Amino acid sequence: MRTLVPAVAVWGRTAPSHSITAVMITDDQQTIVTGSQEGQICLWDLSPDLQISSKEILFGHTASVTCLAKARE
C-alpha cells in the first residue's frame, strides 16, 4: 500500500532562487520538472490550456542539477 506524503516548503517574503539548468516534461504532459543551478528540483503543474503553476520544490542537492531523467516504477 502506498501512502502519499505531500512535501511542504516554507520561506519568507521571497521564494528561493531557481536558475533553471535542466527541464523535463512527464509522458502525460501534465507536469514539468526543472532542475536549478542552486540545487533544487521543482515540479510544476501544466494545465490543458498551458497555464503553469508551482506544485513542489525539493531541496537537498549540494551541487547544480544539470540533468533530469525519468525512471520506471
Secondary structure, DSSP 8 states (H G I E B T S, - for coil): -----------SSS-----EEEEEE-TTSSEEEEEETTS-EEEEEE-TT--EEEEEEE---SS----------
